[in-house]
Amino acid sequence: MPEIPSPEALAAEFDCLMARAGITVPPQRRNAALSAYADLRGQIELLHGRYGYQAEPSNVFRLSPVGAK
């Protein structure tokens, strides 16, 4: 699993991605957005390191609600 970047590197990455997307994060919301980004990045790393594409199910099942036709 890749190393977790330092808080400074994570903030720089966040700022770069927001600038690239053309998003301006208000200063009063930056800390909350940065915290959410750090959590999201951690979840993505966890999922990418855990399973390969071979673990994906080959079938998808859908159940209709009781009484539906």
Backbone as a chain_set.jsonl record, in Angstrom:
{"seq": "MPEIPSPEALAAEFDCLMARAGITVPPQRRNAALSAYADLRGQIELLHGRYGYQAEPSNVFRLSPVGAK", "coords": {"N": [[0.847, -1.167, 0.0], [0.543, 2.269, -0.798], [2.465, 4.972, 0.673], [1.15, 7.223, 3.127], [0.693, 10.575, 2.352], [2.372, 13.544, 3.654], [0.73, 16.031, 5.748], [1.135, 18.565, 4.588], [1.836, 17.939, 1.942], [-0.495, 16.663, 1.153], [-2.323, 18.788, 1.345], [-1.267, 20.46, -0.633], [-1.683, 18.849, -2.886], [-4.484, 18.711, -2.863], [-5.116, 21.449, -3.268], [-4.033, 21.79, -5.826], [-5.625, 20.007, -7.339], [-8.159, 21.165, -6.987], [-7.745, 23.657, -8.217], [-7.186, 22.807, -10.82], [-9.662, 21.757, -11.508], [-11.112, 24.021, -11.516], [-12.388, 24.935, -9.26], [-13.238, 26.962, -6.559], [-12.584, 26.977, -3.285], [-14.129, 28.234, -0.473], [-12.41, 30.079, 2.106], [-13.329, 29.612, 4.765], [-14.363, 27.091, 4.564], [-12.358, 25.426, 3.792], [-10.737, 23.806, 5.536], [-12.57, 21.794, 6.339], [-13.213, 20.685, 3.835], [-10.688, 19.802, 3.034], [-10.18, 17.893, 4.997], [-12.205, 16.049, 4.399], [-11.338, 15.314, 1.847], [-8.898, 14.08, 2.462], [-9.838, 11.866, 3.895], [-11.366, 10.593, 1.895], [-9.347, 9.999, 0.054], [-7.841, 8.198, 1.537], [-9.702, 6.093, 1.767], [-9.952, 5.342, -0.907], [-7.356, 4.416, -1.432], [-7.34, 2.238, 0.287], [-9.305, 0.58, -0.867], [-8.254, 0.172, -3.462], [-5.914, -1.189, -2.933], [-6.782, -3.519, -1.886], [-8.383, -5.367, -3.375], [-8.248, -6.961, -6.574], [-9.182, -6.615, -10.06], [-10.077, -9.121, -10.632], [-11.585, -9.975, -8.52], [-14.051, -8.89, -8.801], [-17.585, -9.292, -9.044], [-19.131, -11.48, -11.42], [-21.749, -11.427, -12.038], [-24.762, -9.533, -11.631], [-27.316, -9.058, -9.388], [-30.766, -8.315, -9.164], [-33.411, -7.592, -7.149], [-36.898, -7.535, -7.166], [-39.316, -5.485, -5.505], [-41.643, -6.847, -3.089], [-44.74, -7.783, -4.378], [-44.518, -6.289, -6.672], [-44.812, -6.143, -10.205]], "CA": [[0.0, 0.0, 0.0], [1.384, 3.468, -0.844], [2.596, 5.75, 1.901], [0.252, 8.356, 3.301], [1.508, 11.797, 2.24], [2.357, 14.461, 4.794], [-0.391, 16.978, 5.651], [1.479, 19.634, 3.655], [1.749, 17.385, 0.586], [-1.913, 16.417, 0.895], [-2.943, 20.095, 1.103], [-0.812, 20.925, -1.947], [-2.384, 18.025, -3.869], [-5.872, 19.174, -2.847], [-5.156, 22.763, -3.915], [-3.772, 21.574, -7.246], [-6.808, 19.394, -7.948], [-9.248, 22.157, -6.999], [-7.409, 24.637, -9.247], [-7.333, 22.14, -12.112], [-11.096, 21.598, -11.764], [-11.728, 25.338, -11.552], [-13.216, 25.076, -8.062], [-12.711, 27.843, -5.526], [-13.092, 26.584, -1.975], [-14.067, 29.377, 0.442], [-11.456, 29.854, 3.207], [-13.974, 29.07, 5.958], [-14.715, 25.681, 4.326], [-11.189, 24.693, 3.306], [-10.321, 22.749, 6.466], [-13.525, 20.685, 6.258], [-13.055, 20.052, 2.519], [-9.403, 19.108, 3.048], [-10.363, 16.711, 5.841], [-13.006, 15.096, 3.621], [-10.479, 14.818, 0.773], [-7.942, 13.145, 3.06], [-10.574, 10.639, 4.195], [-11.684, 9.96, 0.618], [-8.105, 9.449, -0.511], [-7.52, 7.01, 2.318], [-10.629, 5.021, 1.402], [-9.592, 4.89, -2.25], [-6.138, 3.598, -1.303], [-7.722, 0.976, 0.921], [-10.02, -0.247, -1.839], [-7.392, -0.203, -4.577], [-4.897, -2.129, -2.492], [-7.378, -4.698, -1.286], [-8.899, -6.331, -4.355], [-7.973, -6.743, -7.986], [-10.378, -6.711, -10.888], [-10.524, -10.511, -10.653], [-12.513, -10.193, -7.409], [-15.356, -8.309, -9.129], [-18.565, -10.324, -9.376], [-19.461, -11.553, -12.842], [-23.199, -11.254, -12.175], [-25.407, -8.546, -10.782], [-28.668, -9.503, -9.12], [-31.693, -7.271, -8.794], [-34.646, -8.151, -6.597], [-38.05, -6.637, -7.227], [-40.059, -5.427, -4.247], [-42.769, -7.765, -2.969], [-45.969, -7.259, -4.951], [-44.258, -5.611, -7.947], [-44.962, -7.033, -11.376]], "C": [[0.901, 1.241, 0.0], [1.411, 4.199, 0.481], [1.586, 6.883, 1.936], [1.098, 9.618, 3.218], [1.407, 12.654, 3.498], [1.167, 15.41, 4.651], [-0.116, 18.12, 4.666], [1.354, 19.158, 2.209], [0.292, 17.132, 0.207], [-2.64, 17.726, 0.595], [-2.538, 20.639, -0.261], [-1.514, 20.155, -3.062], [-3.838, 18.468, -3.994], [-5.999, 20.508, -3.579], [-4.953, 22.644, -5.42], [-4.997, 20.999, -7.955], [-7.979, 20.363, -8.022], [-8.997, 23.21, -8.084], [-7.607, 24.047, -10.643], [-8.8, 21.994, -12.501], [-11.82, 22.944, -11.839], [-12.645, 25.611, -10.371], [-12.504, 25.984, -7.067], [-13.368, 27.46, -4.204], [-12.998, 27.802, -1.055], [-13.142, 29.079, 1.627], [-12.092, 29.242, 4.454], [-14.37, 27.595, 5.79], [-13.511, 24.832, 3.932], [-10.779, 23.557, 4.234], [-11.259, 21.551, 6.412], [-13.378, 19.941, 4.934], [-11.751, 19.259, 2.46], [-9.477, 17.834, 3.885], [-11.153, 15.63, 5.096], [-12.171, 14.497, 2.489], [-9.475, 13.797, 1.313], [-8.617, 11.808, 3.378], [-10.904, 9.877, 2.914], [-10.45, 9.307, 0.007], [-7.681, 8.184, 0.231], [-8.416, 5.83, 1.982], [-10.301, 4.464, 0.023], [-8.348, 4.012, -2.2], [-6.452, 2.242, -0.686], [-8.388, 0.049, -0.085], [-9.128, -0.704, -2.982], [-6.35, -1.223, -4.16], [-5.461, -3.46, -2.043], [-7.77, -5.763, -2.303], [-8.45, -5.956, -5.759], [-9.263, -6.867, -8.781], [-10.926, -8.135, -10.947], [-11.553, -10.788, -9.567], [-13.891, -9.602, -7.683], [-16.338, -9.43, -9.474], [-18.889, -10.306, -10.87], [-20.947, -11.327, -13.082], [-23.681, -10.163, -11.233], [-26.851, -8.987, -10.612], [-29.525, -8.307, -8.716], [-32.967, -7.955, -8.323], [-35.744, -7.115, -6.698], [-38.743, -6.625, -5.872], [-41.247, -6.4, -4.262], [-44.016, -7.088, -3.536], [-45.765, -6.528, -6.265], [-44.388, -6.623, -9.082], [-43.911, -6.771, -12.392]], "O": [[1.906, 1.274, 0.71], [0.505, 4.067, 1.303], [1.216, 7.433, 0.899], [2.102, 9.739, 3.92], [0.482, 12.508, 4.297], [0.646, 15.578, 3.549], [-1.031, 18.588, 3.988], [0.835, 19.876, 1.355], [-0.103, 17.364, -0.936], [-3.479, 17.776, -0.304], [-3.363, 21.214, -0.97], [-1.898, 20.743, -4.073], [-4.362, 18.586, -5.101], [-6.887, 20.679, -4.413], [-5.624, 23.323, -6.197], [-5.362, 21.449, -9.042], [-8.71, 20.379, -9.011], [-9.924, 23.61, -8.788], [-8.132, 24.711, -11.537], [-9.148, 22.093, -13.678], [-13.0, 23.0, -12.184], [-13.568, 26.42, -10.466], [-11.324, 25.8, -6.771], [-14.579, 27.609, -4.041], [-11.911, 28.349, -0.869], [-13.097, 27.944, 2.102], [-11.458, 28.433, 5.132], [-14.68, 26.926, 6.775], [-13.65, 23.622, 3.757], [-10.499, 22.453, 3.766], [-10.8, 20.409, 6.437], [-13.413, 18.711, 4.905], [-11.715, 18.165, 1.897], [-8.898, 16.812, 3.516], [-10.813, 14.449, 5.155], [-12.283, 13.305, 2.202], [-9.235, 12.767, 0.683], [-8.035, 10.746, 3.156], [-10.741, 8.658, 2.853], [-10.517, 8.186, -0.497], [-7.218, 7.22, -0.38], [-7.95, 4.693, 1.919], [-10.364, 3.254, -0.192], [-8.296, 2.974, -2.858], [-5.894, 1.222, -1.091], [-8.067, -1.138, -0.146], [-9.231, -1.847, -3.428], [-5.943, -2.05, -4.977], [-4.719, -4.421, -1.841], [-7.503, -6.946, -2.092], [-8.295, -4.779, -6.083], [-10.314, -7.187, -8.226], [-12.096, -8.34, -11.271], [-12.322, -11.743, -9.68], [-14.81, -9.79, -6.885], [-15.963, -10.407, -10.123], [-18.916, -9.248, -11.499], [-21.359, -11.062, -14.211], [-23.088, -9.908, -10.185], [-27.535, -9.261, -11.598], [-29.065, -7.406, -8.015], [-33.528, -8.796, -9.025], [-35.542, -5.95, -6.355], [-38.758, -7.636, -5.17], [-41.781, -6.727, -5.322], [-44.306, -5.94, -3.201], [-46.744, -6.174, -6.922], [-44.102, -7.809, -8.915], [-43.885, -7.424, -13.435]]}, "num_chains": 1, "name": "protein.A"}
